[in-house]
Every structure is written in C-alpha cells, then in structure tokens.
Amino acid sequence: MAKSTLKFRDSEADFRRIAADIDARKFAPVYLLMGEEPYFIDVLCDKLAGGVLTEAERSFNQIVLYGRDTDGGTVASYCRQVPMMGNYEVIIVKEAQRLDKIDLIASYTSKPQSSTILVLCHKEKSADKRQQLYKTCLANGVVFESVRPRDYEIKEWLGGFVRSKGLEIDPASIELLVNHIGTDISKISNELSKLLVSLPEGNRRITNAEIETYIGISKEFNNFELCKAVVTKDVRRALTIADSLSRNPKEYPLLLTIMALFSAFREIFIVNYLRWQAQRGVPFPSDQQLMGILKSGNIYMLRDLKQNALLWHNRKVFEILGLLREYDAKSKGVDSGGASDGELLRELLLKIFM
C-alpha cells in the first residue's frame, strides 16, 4: 500500500475538528482511528470512552475489545446489540490492526446502527484504503489518519501545546526538549504533564532550568549541546558530552542523537548552498524567508546558524550527511560489527572531525 501523503498539520487539524465534535456530543456511528502516531488516536479514543455514556451507563453499554483476543465477526455481533437503559452502546476495539477476519466488520459498517458507536483503534499503520472496511467507514462514519510529525513540525506543535495549557516556552527550551525526546508526541506529552504538575504556583514560563529540574534533562550534556559543540568544531567538549550520553542510552538512544546531528548539518548545507547561489546573482533570503526555507520558527538561532555554517565547506557537509545515514543504519544493527552505541557515536564524531 502506498505511503500516505497526508501532512502532519492537516492530520492535527482533523484531530481538533473531530475532538470538538465529540465535546459537542456530535457523534458518528463509526470511528476508524488509524495511523503511525498513537497520541491523537489515544486522545480521541479516551474522549469517546469517557464522553458518550454516563458512568452508570458504561457498566451496561460500553465494551472494550482487543484485536489479538477477538475477531471481526465477534465485533460485528456486539455492534448489532441494542443498548440497555440508554441511548447508545459504545464498542471500542483496541489494537484493531491485529484483528482476524477484519473484513467481516465491513458488513456492519456498510449500514451501522445509529444507537451503536464503534471505535476502531488501528495503530502502527493505516488501514488499507482499497478494502471495504475503509470505504464503508469513510462513507458512514469518521476516518482519522494520524501522521507522525517531522522534527521541524514537532517544534511548532510543541509551542502550541504549551500555550494551550496557559504557559510560555522559549525557543531554546523547545530545541532542548525535541533534541532529547525526539518526535514522539506521547512521550513529550507525558514529560510535559509531569512538569506542569511540578511547576511552582504562579510560574507560567518553561525554561531550561525548569526542564532540567522537573524532567531531568541536563542543560550541559544533551543532544542539543552535543550538536552545538560539533558544529562549532569544539572537539573536546563534543567527545565529553558523547561520553556522558553513552552512559545513559535509555535517555539518549543513538538514533535520536544521529537525527539531531543530521538536522543540524542539513541546515548548514542549506545555508551554504544559498550563499553559493548568492555569489551567482540569486539574492540571499531574508531571515523570515530563511525561516520558511528551513521550516523553523526560531529566528533567534539563525545568527548562530549562519555563523557556524562558515566553518564548514559543503563538500565536507555532504560527506557528513552520508556518514550520518551510514551510522543511522549501524544504530539499527546493520554492519555495526557488534560495537556498542557509545563506541559507534565516538567513531562517528571522530570521522566528522577528520
């Protein structure tokens, strides 16, 4: 099946629209919640699980099934039941991607009951859009496709998420969180939830100090600081930070470190290429234009980026991007020679500085 072309911002907009409808009690008879990003699927499922029926009604009219323990025929049978002492019956199927005989549900979703709300949580991947189940859910209910964000998209989402909680966060703190956690929205949400509970009363601003204190990300040794040391060619500091990260592989998996380095050198490559074009008569973009090209919302870091880019020739940057792809594969066990993540990171950095 072809990879989805849906963009993260469109997926998030769909999520907000569906969530608003659920809050307004505008329910559909069928919800197919599918895709690689589990956070939005979980939030919508929780809204339906807690927002359709009263607590007393849930005892009789809400059933939670798991794909590995049931099949499509059983799900369809439950959906055809009549609610007891209430207006709705809610059938929630978690791990729907593991359902056996999932096509049997299509016979129900082609003509669903108005008194039943079926919620299919199809994680890890999207349902096959060529199959009848997808087509009937789309025709008679709500289909939501949850798309994983890219690194530049997660930063914008994170800023908006924090503001939605009535808080402020500075760009450097966003960089620190993303470089430490990556683009896993569920993990980011969990870490921020812990921070929000721990913030002193009256403190509505998140900075590096709060992140270090309440989430435990060191502002001295993390992927953000490693990238800064590498792109400024501070070899000793880069190797010191790398040694610290390698002693804490659960918090700083090699794959996330490589992603952070790739993002940093990708930006350098773009800036150097634009400078090369400027020498040939194409105007160098303004800061606002450059932010659009880089897909970055952090204007405060552009000065450092433009300065650091002068330290690297693009032929070397192109070579480094190739190295990062190679070590991305090694971090996943491909031709790693049995080396530990710490050994691979040190080896990678030495090759970058050579």
C-alpha positions in Angstrom: 0.0 0.0 0.0 1.3 3.5 -0.9 2.7 5.7 1.9 0.2 8.3 3.0 0.8 11.8 1.5 -1.3 13.5 4.3 0.7 16.2 6.1 1.0 16.4 9.9 -0.6 19.9 10.0 -3.7 18.5 8.2 -3.8 15.5 10.4 -3.7 17.7 13.5 -6.4 20.0 12.1 -8.6 16.9 11.5 -7.9 15.8 15.1 -9.0 19.2 16.5 -12.2 19.1 14.4 -13.2 15.6 15.5 -12.3 16.3 19.1 -14.5 19.5 19.0 -17.5 17.5 17.6 -17.1 14.8 20.3 -17.1 17.6 23.0 -20.2 19.0 21.4 -21.8 15.5 21.5 -22.0 15.3 17.7 -21.2 11.6 17.5 -20.7 9.4 14.4 -21.8 5.7 14.4 -18.3 4.6 13.3 -14.8 5.9 14.1 -11.8 4.5 12.3 -8.8 6.0 14.1 -5.7 4.8 12.2 -2.0 5.7 11.6 1.5 5.7 12.9 1.2 8.4 15.5 -0.6 6.9 18.6 -1.1 10.1 20.6 -4.0 11.6 18.7 -5.7 8.1 18.4 -5.4 7.6 22.2 -6.8 11.1 22.9 -9.9 10.6 20.6 -10.5 7.1 21.9 -10.4 8.4 25.5 -12.8 11.2 24.7 -15.3 8.7 23.3 -14.7 6.3 26.1 -15.4 8.9 28.7 -17.8 11.3 26.9 -20.6 9.4 25.3 -22.1 7.5 28.3 -22.5 8.3 32.0 -20.5 6.3 34.5 -23.6 4.2 35.3 -24.4 3.6 31.6 -20.8 2.3 30.9 -21.3 -0.7 33.1 -24.0 -2.0 30.7 -23.4 -0.3 27.4 -19.6 0.1 26.9 -17.5 -2.8 25.8 -13.7 -2.8 25.2 -12.2 -5.4 23.0 -8.6 -6.2 21.9 -7.7 -7.2 18.4 -5.4 -10.0 19.5 -8.2 -11.6 21.6 -11.2 -11.3 19.2 -12.2 -11.3 15.5 -14.2 -9.2 13.1 -17.3 -11.4 13.3 -17.4 -11.0 17.1 -17.1 -7.2 16.9 -19.9 -7.1 14.3 -22.1 -9.1 16.6 -21.6 -6.8 19.6 -22.3 -3.8 17.4 -25.8 -5.2 16.5 -26.9 -5.3 20.1 -29.4 -2.9 21.5 -28.3 -0.6 24.3 -29.7 -1.3 27.8 -31.3 1.6 29.6 -29.6 4.3 27.5 -29.4 5.8 24.0 -26.0 4.5 23.0 -23.9 1.4 23.1 -20.1 2.1 22.7 -17.9 -0.7 21.3 -14.1 0.1 21.5 -11.7 -2.1 19.6 -8.1 -1.5 20.6 -5.2 -3.0 18.5 -7.7 -3.3 15.6 -4.7 -3.8 13.3 -4.4 -7.3 14.9 -7.9 -8.4 14.3 -8.5 -11.6 12.5 -11.3 -11.5 9.8 -11.4 -7.7 10.0 -13.2 -7.7 6.7 -16.3 -9.1 8.4 -16.8 -5.7 10.2 -17.4 -4.1 6.8 -20.7 -5.8 6.5 -21.8 -3.9 9.6 -20.1 -0.6 8.8 -21.8 -0.5 5.4 -25.1 0.0 7.4 -24.3 0.8 11.0 -26.9 1.2 13.8 -27.5 4.8 15.0 -27.6 3.6 18.6 -24.1 2.0 18.4 -20.8 3.9 18.4 -18.0 1.7 17.1 -14.4 2.9 17.7 -11.6 1.1 15.8 -8.1 2.0 17.1 -5.9 0.9 14.2 -2.4 1.8 15.3 1.1 1.3 13.8 -0.1 1.8 10.3 -3.2 3.0 8.4 -5.9 0.6 7.3 -5.8 -0.5 3.6 -7.7 2.2 1.7 -8.6 -0.3 -1.0 -10.6 -2.5 1.3 -14.3 -2.3 2.0 -13.8 -1.6 5.7 -12.0 1.7 5.0 -14.5 2.6 2.3 -17.6 1.9 4.4 -16.2 3.7 7.5 -15.4 6.7 5.3 -18.9 6.7 3.8 -20.8 6.2 7.0 -18.7 7.5 9.8 -15.4 9.3 10.6 -12.0 8.2 9.4 -9.0 9.9 11.1 -5.4 9.3 9.9 -2.7 10.1 12.4 0.6 11.2 10.9 3.9 11.3 12.7 5.5 14.8 12.7 8.9 15.6 11.3 11.4 17.4 13.5 10.6 20.9 12.2 6.8 20.2 12.6 7.1 18.9 16.2 8.7 22.2 17.4 5.7 24.2 16.2 3.2 21.7 17.7 5.1 21.7 21.0 4.9 25.5 21.2 1.2 25.5 20.5 0.6 22.6 23.0 2.4 24.5 25.8 0.4 27.7 25.0 -2.8 25.7 25.1 -2.0 25.0 28.8 -1.7 28.7 29.5 2.1 28.6 29.7 5.0 30.1 27.7 8.2 28.3 26.5 11.2 29.9 24.9 12.7 28.6 21.6 15.9 27.2 23.2 13.8 25.1 25.6 11.8 23.7 22.7 15.0 22.7 21.0 16.2 21.1 24.2 13.0 19.0 24.6 12.9 17.9 21.0 16.6 17.0 20.8 16.2 15.0 24.0 12.8 13.3 23.4 12.5 13.3 19.6 9.2 13.5 17.7 7.3 11.1 20.0 4.3 13.2 20.9 3.1 10.7 23.5 6.4 10.9 25.3 6.6 14.7 25.0 3.0 15.0 26.4 3.8 12.7 29.3 7.0 14.6 30.2 5.2 18.0 30.0 2.4 16.7 32.1 4.9 15.8 34.9 6.4 19.3 34.5 3.1 21.1 34.7 2.2 19.3 37.9 5.6 20.2 39.4 5.8 23.8 38.5 5.6 26.2 41.4 2.3 28.1 41.7 2.4 31.3 39.7 5.2 30.2 37.4 3.8 30.1 33.9 7.1 30.1 31.9 9.1 27.0 31.0 12.8 27.5 30.6 15.9 25.2 30.5 16.1 25.5 34.3 12.5 24.0 34.8 13.3 21.3 32.2 16.5 20.3 34.0 14.8 20.3 37.4 11.5 18.6 36.7 12.2 16.4 33.6 15.8 15.7 34.3 17.4 16.8 31.1 20.8 18.1 31.8 21.4 21.5 30.1 25.1 20.7 30.0 25.0 17.2 28.5 22.3 16.5 25.9 21.8 16.2 22.2 21.3 20.0 21.8 24.6 20.8 23.5 26.3 18.0 21.5 25.1 19.4 18.2 26.3 22.9 19.3 29.8 21.5 20.2 30.1 19.6 16.9 29.0 22.4 14.5 31.4 24.8 16.3 34.2 22.2 16.0 34.7 22.0 19.8 36.2 18.5 19.6 37.0 18.1 23.3 33.5 19.2 24.5 31.8 17.1 21.9 33.6 13.9 22.9 33.0 14.7 26.6 29.2 15.1 26.0 29.2 12.0 23.8 30.8 10.0 26.6 28.1 11.2 29.1 25.3 10.4 26.7 26.6 6.9 26.0 26.4 6.1 29.7 22.7 6.8 29.6 21.5 5.0 26.5 17.8 4.8 27.6 17.5 8.6 27.9 19.8 9.3 24.9 19.4 6.5 22.3 21.9 6.7 19.5 19.2 7.0 16.8 17.9 10.3 18.3 21.4 11.7 18.6 22.0 10.9 14.9 18.7 12.5 13.9 19.7 15.7 15.8 23.1 15.8 14.1 21.5 15.2 10.7 19.1 18.1 11.3 21.9 20.4 12.3 24.1 19.6 9.3 21.1 19.7 6.9 20.5 23.3 7.9 24.2 24.2 7.4 24.1 22.6 4.0 21.1 24.7 3.0 22.6 28.0 4.3 25.9 27.3 2.4 24.1 26.4 -0.8 22.1 29.7 -0.6 25.3 31.6 -0.1 26.8 29.8 -3.2 23.7 30.9 -5.2 24.1 34.4 -3.9 27.6 34.5 -5.4 25.9 33.8 -8.7 23.4 36.6 -8.6 20.5 35.0 -6.6 19.7 37.2 -3.6 20.3 35.6 -0.2 17.0 35.3 1.6 15.9 37.5 4.4 15.7 36.0 7.9 11.9 35.5 7.6 12.4 33.8 4.2 15.2 31.7 5.6 13.0 30.5 8.4 10.4 29.4 5.8 13.1 27.5 3.8 14.4 25.8 6.9 10.9 25.2 8.2 12.0 26.7 11.6 10.1 29.0 13.9 13.2 30.1 15.8 14.6 33.3 14.5 17.0 33.7 17.5 19.1 30.8 16.3 19.6 32.0 12.7 22.5 34.2 13.7 24.4 31.2 15.2 23.5 29.0 12.3 24.8 31.5 9.7 28.0 31.9 11.7 28.5 28.2 12.2 27.9 27.4 8.5 31.0 29.5 7.6 33.1 26.8 9.5 32.1 24.0 7.1 32.6 23.6 3.3 29.6 22.0 1.7 31.7 19.2 0.2 32.5 18.2 3.8 28.9 18.7 4.9 27.7 16.4 2.1 30.2 13.7 3.3 29.0 14.1 6.9 25.3 13.7 5.8 26.4 10.4 4.2 28.2 9.3 7.3 25.1 10.0 9.4 23.0 7.9 7.1 25.6 5.1 7.4 25.6 5.3 11.2 21.8 5.5 11.3 21.8 2.0 9.8 24.5 0.9 12.2 22.4 2.1 15.1 19.8 -0.3 13.9 22.3 -3.2 13.9 23.3 -3.1 10.2 27.0 -3.8 9.8 27.7 -2.5 13.3 30.3 -5.2 14.0 28.9 -5.7 17.5 30.0 -2.2 18.6 28.1 -0.5 21.4 26.1 2.7 20.8 28.8 4.6 22.7 31.5 3.2 20.5 29.6 4.0 17.4 28.9 7.6 18.5 32.6 8.2 19.3 33.7 6.6 16.0 31.2 8.8 14.1 32.3 12.0 15.8 36.0 11.3 15.0 35.1 10.8 11.4 33.2 14.0 11.3 36.1 15.9 12.7 38.7 14.3 10.5 
